[in-house]
């Protein structure tokens, strides 16, 4: 449902809402929020609610420390796992300077800007994410242990799959928030799960990704568990991916997806620092179906990009390198810019590589471009990238 300011005021009055969480995402992808009472909402919409930017890395210093949150009514959502009396709701926010200027490190603003550029070029991009996460047992104090919730494997069923009821509760909670999960199942690792979303526009998909992490963490905690979205929670087992599916259309009806995909491939190495932003991200890449090389193919899960077997509205390509520690707003913004660059330059994808890259010999792999081996290498590639400098603020690279 698309909410207006009037809809939000009406809902809050009729549904006994007592707390309104104003939510945003710092550049690293960590969710932040503050709560206001309903009588402060009118001021929030008109004047914004200030917060101390100097307390968030990269957001400001002690001299110019005030930034303001302006809630976006279209993102209004109840938090259904909270009490039914004295309800809690939340909205994502624009971040602005005291004079009303958009804050340049507001990652949602960066995505909005990318979407506007795509629209101006007559291009629309739909995103669908596939999230993987582990469930671990907690101790008597509620702290996470290193014991997976179960020892099931890929697509096992109950009773081996002990996460079935937790996933069910997560999916029902998401549906009550008007977010549409498509499939859910046990993944390959012990205690590892996957839930996939139906595609949507870029901003909705990124908002839903942020909602998803909150919902999974809350439902897991309510069941005495800990949800781990880290790229490699258990050495030697499958890592957690955030596979990103993209469907690309042009207003004039031309098939622009190959050129868009070619743009993503051409800038993949430069973008990796933002798609895989932690040191542990590089323990995942290159094993257990996580890609290592800048290649593509149809259906092949050893590639950086695969094109799933699908037709019509489900025709898409899947980028398999990102992991859940990434900021989805930044990921989607970079991917849109990279794809637009591919369309503008009329790039053509290289030939597909129809081999299993996990078993391929050096006569094949030595000729291929590799993703960075470490976060340090990835950061250096980003710092020296003209493409990254053109689409992201300079002080991020510094």
C-alpha positions in Angstrom: 0.0 0.0 0.0 1.2 3.5 -0.9 0.8 5.7 2.2 0.4 9.5 2.2 1.0 11.8 5.2 -2.7 11.8 5.8 -2.9 8.0 5.7 -0.1 7.8 8.3 -1.8 10.3 10.7 -5.1 8.4 10.3 -3.5 5.0 10.9 -1.6 6.2 14.0 -4.8 7.6 15.5 -7.0 4.6 14.8 -4.5 1.8 15.6 -3.2 3.0 19.0 0.3 3.6 17.8 2.6 4.9 20.6 6.1 4.8 19.0 7.3 5.9 15.5 10.7 4.8 14.6 12.5 7.0 12.1 15.0 4.7 10.3 17.9 5.2 8.1 21.0 3.4 7.0 24.6 4.5 7.5 27.0 4.1 4.6 28.3 0.8 5.9 24.8 -0.7 5.7 24.1 -0.6 9.4 20.5 0.4 10.3 20.1 3.3 12.7 16.9 4.7 14.1 15.4 7.0 16.7 11.8 6.9 18.1 9.4 9.7 18.4 6.0 9.9 20.0 2.9 10.5 17.8 2.6 14.2 18.8 6.0 14.8 17.2 5.1 13.4 13.8 3.8 16.7 12.3 7.1 18.4 13.1 9.0 15.4 11.7 7.2 15.7 8.3 7.6 19.5 8.1 10.8 20.4 9.9 12.6 17.0 10.4 14.0 15.5 13.6 17.7 16.3 14.3 20.3 13.8 15.4 24.0 14.0 16.2 25.8 13.1 12.9 29.2 13.2 14.6 28.4 10.0 16.4 28.2 8.1 13.1 31.4 7.4 11.2 31.7 9.5 8.2 28.5 11.5 8.7 29.9 14.7 10.3 32.3 16.2 12.8 31.8 18.1 16.1 31.7 21.4 14.3 28.8 20.6 11.9 27.1 17.8 13.7 23.4 18.4 13.1 21.5 16.4 10.4 17.7 16.0 10.1 15.5 13.0 9.5 12.4 13.5 7.3 10.2 10.4 7.3 9.0 9.1 3.9 5.3 8.2 4.3 5.3 5.8 1.4 7.6 3.5 3.4 5.3 3.4 6.4 5.1 -0.1 8.0 3.9 -1.6 11.3 6.3 -3.7 13.2 4.0 -6.6 13.8 6.2 -8.5 16.3 5.9 -5.6 18.7 3.0 -5.3 21.2 -0.5 -5.1 19.7 -1.4 -2.4 22.2 0.8 0.7 22.0 1.9 -0.3 18.5 5.3 0.5 17.0 5.6 1.6 13.4 8.5 2.8 11.3 9.3 4.8 8.3 12.6 5.2 6.3 13.9 8.7 6.1 15.6 11.3 3.9 18.6 12.8 5.6 19.1 16.5 5.1 21.3 19.4 6.2 19.8 22.1 8.4 19.3 24.3 5.3 17.3 21.5 3.6 20.0 20.2 1.2 20.1 16.4 0.8 23.0 14.8 2.8 25.5 13.5 0.2 26.2 10.3 2.2 22.5 9.4 2.5 22.7 6.0 0.7 19.0 6.0 -0.1 19.4 9.4 -1.8 22.2 8.0 -3.9 19.9 5.2 -5.1 17.1 7.7 -5.8 19.5 9.6 -7.9 20.5 6.5 -9.8 16.9 5.6 -10.4 16.2 9.1 -11.8 19.1 8.9 -14.2 17.8 5.5 -15.4 14.3 6.9 -15.9 15.8 9.9 -17.9 17.5 7.4 -20.2 14.2 5.4 -20.6 15.4 2.5 -18.6 13.7 0.7 -15.7 15.4 -1.9 -13.5 13.6 -4.3 -11.2 15.5 -6.0 -8.4 14.9 -9.3 -6.5 17.1 -10.4 -3.7 18.0 -13.9 -2.4 19.1 -13.7 1.2 21.0 -16.5 3.1 21.5 -16.5 6.8 22.5 -18.9 9.6 20.5 -19.7 12.8 22.6 -20.4 15.9 21.5 -21.5 19.3 21.9 -19.0 22.2 23.1 -19.5 25.7 21.3 -18.9 29.0 22.0 -15.2 28.7 20.7 -14.9 25.2 24.1 -14.5 23.6 24.9 -16.4 20.4 26.9 -19.7 20.6 28.8 -21.4 17.8 26.2 -24.3 17.7 24.0 -24.3 14.5 20.3 -24.7 15.1 20.3 -27.9 13.1 22.5 -30.2 10.9 20.2 -30.3 7.9 21.5 -29.7 4.3 20.0 -28.3 1.1 16.2 -28.4 0.9 15.9 -31.0 3.7 12.6 -31.3 5.4 11.5 -31.5 9.1 12.5 -32.9 11.5 16.1 -32.6 10.1 15.2 -29.0 9.0 14.5 -27.4 12.4 14.3 -23.9 10.8 11.0 -24.6 9.0 8.7 -23.0 11.5 11.0 -20.0 12.0 11.1 -19.4 8.2 7.3 -19.8 8.2 7.0 -17.1 10.9 9.4 -14.8 9.1 7.4 -15.2 5.8 4.1 -14.5 7.4 5.5 -11.5 9.2 6.8 -10.1 5.9 3.5 -10.7 4.2 1.7 -8.7 7.0 4.1 -5.9 6.1 3.1 -6.1 2.4 6.5 -7.6 1.5 6.3 -10.6 -0.8 8.6 -13.5 -0.2 8.6 -16.1 -3.0 10.4 -19.1 -1.7 12.1 -20.3 1.4 14.1 -23.4 2.2 17.1 -24.9 4.1 20.4 -24.1 2.5 23.5 -26.3 2.3 25.2 -25.3 5.6 24.1 -26.5 9.0 21.6 -24.1 10.3 21.6 -22.1 7.0 18.5 -20.8 5.5 17.4 -18.9 2.4 14.4 -16.7 1.7 13.9 -15.1 -1.8 11.8 -12.0 -2.6 9.6 -11.2 -5.6 11.2 -8.5 -7.7 10.2 -4.9 -7.3 11.5 -1.4 -8.1 15.0 -0.5 -6.8 13.9 1.6 -3.8 11.3 -0.8 -2.6 13.7 -3.7 -3.0 16.3 -2.0 -0.9 13.8 -0.9 1.7 12.5 -4.5 1.8 16.1 -5.8 2.2 16.5 -3.6 5.3 13.1 -4.7 6.7 14.1 -8.3 6.1 17.2 -8.2 8.3 15.2 -6.6 11.1 12.4 -9.2 10.8 14.7 -12.2 10.7 16.7 -10.9 13.6 13.6 -10.2 15.7 11.9 -13.5 14.9 15.1 -15.5 15.6 15.5 -13.8 19.0 11.9 -14.5 19.9 12.6 -18.2 19.2 15.7 -18.2 21.4 18.0 -18.1 18.3 20.6 -15.8 16.8 20.4 -14.9 13.0 23.9 -14.5 11.5 24.1 -12.7 8.2 27.9 -12.7 8.1 29.6 -13.8 4.8 31.3 -16.8 6.4 29.9 -17.8 9.8 31.4 -21.3 9.8 34.8 -22.0 8.2 34.6 -24.7 5.7 30.8 -24.4 5.2 28.8 -22.4 2.7 28.9 -18.7 3.1 25.9 -16.3 3.1 25.2 -14.6 -0.2 22.8 -11.8 -1.1 22.3 -12.8 -4.7 20.8 -9.9 -6.7 18.5 -10.6 -9.7 18.0 -7.8 -12.2 15.3 -7.4 -14.9 16.0 -4.5 -17.3 13.6 -2.9 -19.7 13.7 0.1 -22.0 10.8 2.4 -22.9 11.4 1.9 -26.6 11.1 -1.9 -26.4 14.7 -2.7 -27.3 16.4 -5.6 -25.5 19.0 -3.7 -23.4 19.7 -6.4 -20.9 22.8 -7.7 -22.6 24.4 -4.3 -22.7 23.3 -3.6 -19.1 24.8 -6.9 -18.0 28.0 -6.1 -19.9 28.3 -2.9 -18.0 28.0 -4.7 -14.7 30.7 -7.2 -15.7 33.0 -4.4 -16.9 32.9 -2.6 -13.5 32.5 -5.7 -11.3 36.0 -5.6 -9.8 35.8 -1.8 -9.1 32.4 -2.3 -7.3 33.5 -5.3 -5.2 34.5 -3.2 -2.2 30.9 -2.1 -1.8 29.3 -5.5 -2.7 31.6 -7.3 -0.3 32.6 -4.8 2.3 34.1 -6.8 5.1 37.3 -8.9 5.4 35.3 -12.0 6.0 33.6 -11.4 2.6 36.8 -12.6 0.9 36.8 -15.9 2.8 33.5 -16.7 1.1 34.4 -15.8 -2.5 35.8 -18.6 -4.6 34.2 -21.6 -2.8 30.9 -23.3 -2.1 29.2 -21.8 -5.1 30.4 -18.3 -4.4 32.2 -16.8 -7.5 35.8 -16.0 -8.0 36.1 -14.9 -11.7 34.4 -12.2 -13.8 32.5 -14.5 -16.0 28.9 -15.4 -17.0 26.8 -18.2 -18.3 23.3 -19.6 -18.5 22.2 -21.5 -15.4 25.8 -22.1 -14.2 26.2 -21.4 -10.5 30.0 -21.2 -10.6 29.9 -17.9 -12.5 29.7 -14.3 -11.3 26.6 -13.8 -13.3 24.2 -16.5 -14.4 21.0 -16.2 -16.5 18.4 -18.4 -14.9 16.0 -20.5 -17.0 13.0 -18.2 -17.1 10.8 -16.4 -19.6 8.6 -13.4 -19.9 8.4 -11.2 -16.8 10.8 -13.5 -15.0 13.6 -13.1 -17.5 16.6 -11.7 -15.6 20.2 -12.1 -14.7 21.6 -12.9 -11.3 24.7 -11.4 -9.7 26.1 -13.9 -7.2 29.0 -12.1 -5.6 27.3 -9.7 -3.1 26.8 -10.8 0.6 24.4 -9.5 3.2 26.9 -7.2 4.9 26.6 -4.9 1.9 24.4 -1.7 1.9 21.6 -2.6 -0.6 21.0 1.0 -1.5 24.7 1.5 -2.5 24.7 -1.9 -4.3 21.7 -1.2 -6.4 22.8 2.4 -7.1 26.2 1.1 -8.4 24.6 -1.6 -10.4 22.3 0.8 -12.1 25.1 3.2 -13.0 27.3 0.3 -14.3 24.4 -1.0 -16.4 23.6 2.4 -17.8 27.3 2.8 -18.7 27.1 -0.5 -20.6 24.0 0.7 -22.5 25.5 4.1 -23.3 28.7 2.5 -24.6 26.7 -0.2 -26.4 28.9 -2.9 -24.7 28.6 -6.5 -25.6 29.1 -9.3 -23.0 32.0 -11.6 -23.6 31.3 -15.2 -24.6 29.6 -17.3 -21.9 31.9 -19.7 -20.1 30.1 -23.0 -19.9 32.4 -24.8 -17.5 32.5 -25.6 -13.8 35.0 -23.0 -12.5 35.5 -24.8 -9.2 37.1 -27.8 -11.0 38.5 -26.0 -14.1 42.3 -26.2 -14.5 44.8 -23.3 -14.8 44.7 -23.5 -18.6 41.2 -21.9 -18.2 41.3 -19.9 -15.0 44.7 -18.2 -15.7 43.2 -16.3 -18.6 40.3 -15.0 -16.6 39.8 -11.7 -14.6 39.5 -12.4 -10.9 37.5 -10.7 -8.3 39.7 -9.1 -5.6 41.3 -11.5 -3.1 41.0 -9.2 -0.1 39.2 -6.1 1.1 42.4 -4.1 0.8 42.7 -5.0 -2.9 39.1 -4.2 -3.5 39.4 -0.8 -1.8 42.4 0.1 -3.9 40.5 -0.8 -7.1 37.7 1.4 -6.0 40.0 4.4 -5.0 41.6 4.2 -8.5 38.3 3.8 -10.4 37.1 6.7 -12.6 33.7 5.0 -12.7 33.4 4.9 -8.9 34.6 8.5 -8.6 32.0 9.6 -11.0 29.1 8.1 -9.1 30.0 8.2 -5.4 31.1 11.2 -3.3 34.8 11.7 -3.1 35.1 11.6 0.7 33.8 8.0 0.7 36.9 7.0 -1.2 39.1 8.8 1.2 
